[in-house]
Amino acid sequence: MFPPAIWSEHEILQIIASGQEEFIELDFKRADSLNNTDSNKRELAKDISAFANTIGGTIIYGIEEDNTPPHKAVKLSPVDPRAATKEWIEQVINSRIQPRLSGVRIQPVSLPKSAPGSVAYVISIPEGATAYQASDQRYYKRFNFESVPMYDYEIRQILNRAVRPHYRAWLKAWQSTSIGNNIVIGFRAIVVNTSEITAHDPNAMLYLPKADFGLNGEDWEVTPIGDKYYRRFVGEVGQLWYPGHPNDITFKGATPHVDTQKPPTSVARILLRLFDHFGLALSAEYDLLLPSLQLRVVDETSERRPSQLMP
């Protein structure tokens, strides 16, 4: 999902009609989330700071989502602009997040056809230049549709954003065929250095769950990691990357065994890790839906900059 520059009632209704799912860069909130209570103020500061501490994103106040993951948009939940004003939201953000977060954009979207006199608020949050603390004196990040507390090492790495390369990654299945009861899948990972700082010695590792992938170490050049995962070294992925000029890594050979006893919605969780001369640079988790090969993101966290699987 690529958010439009200017939102309208049409975009809001399209999100609901399509059953859009929440993900690391998108969150839905009901109208009562903007009721003037201390708990709502704390939650608003927590969510805004979590987006800034991750990779930025969009919160839409005025859409009710399904209570169960992946939290699809289900219906409109109009906001009364007289009870919750744009100025009130700005005041909560400015007074409850430290240091002050610049670049947050709050757009009231009128709903003349579906809810005359009401609005939805679309809040666009940029990726922060440092770590941002919520009013409960904690630091949060986006994880699995939620805002969760950060570990000390994650906070320290965010503080280093200005002096280290930042990465984004996309992972998808790009080739498949069937051999007996197995599906042979190729993957393509595109890793982009989005900063102006030169990346040195970047290389990648892929972790595949043993329960879902029938791999032979000699055939596929993988290393068993404990009882649950295989690790495959992808290799160097480029020496110099620049914004807008992605280098990609391509690797084949993963052979997931399709167990006929499993439902078609069973998933295999895949982990992609990127290293550079600073150490672990990015860690991204994906779900591979078996046997249909449909990929979706469950969570992505990064030591410096989390990545996002783009549609």
Secondary structure, DSSP 8 states (H G I E B T S, - for coil): ----SS--HHHHHHHHHTT-B-BTTEEEE-GGGGSS-HHHHHHHHHHHHHHHHTT-EEEEETEEE-SSTT-BEEEE--B-TTTS-HHHHHHHHHHHSBS-----EEEEEE-TTTSTT-EEEEEEE---SS--B-TTS-BEEEETTEEEE--HHHHHHHHTGGGS--EEEEEEEEEEEEETTEEEEEEEEEEEE-SSS---S-EEEEEEETTTB---HHHHT-EEETTTEEEEEEEE--S--BTTB-EEEEEEEE-BB--TTS-TT-EEEEEEEEEETTEEEEEEEEEEETTTTEEEEEEEE-SSS------
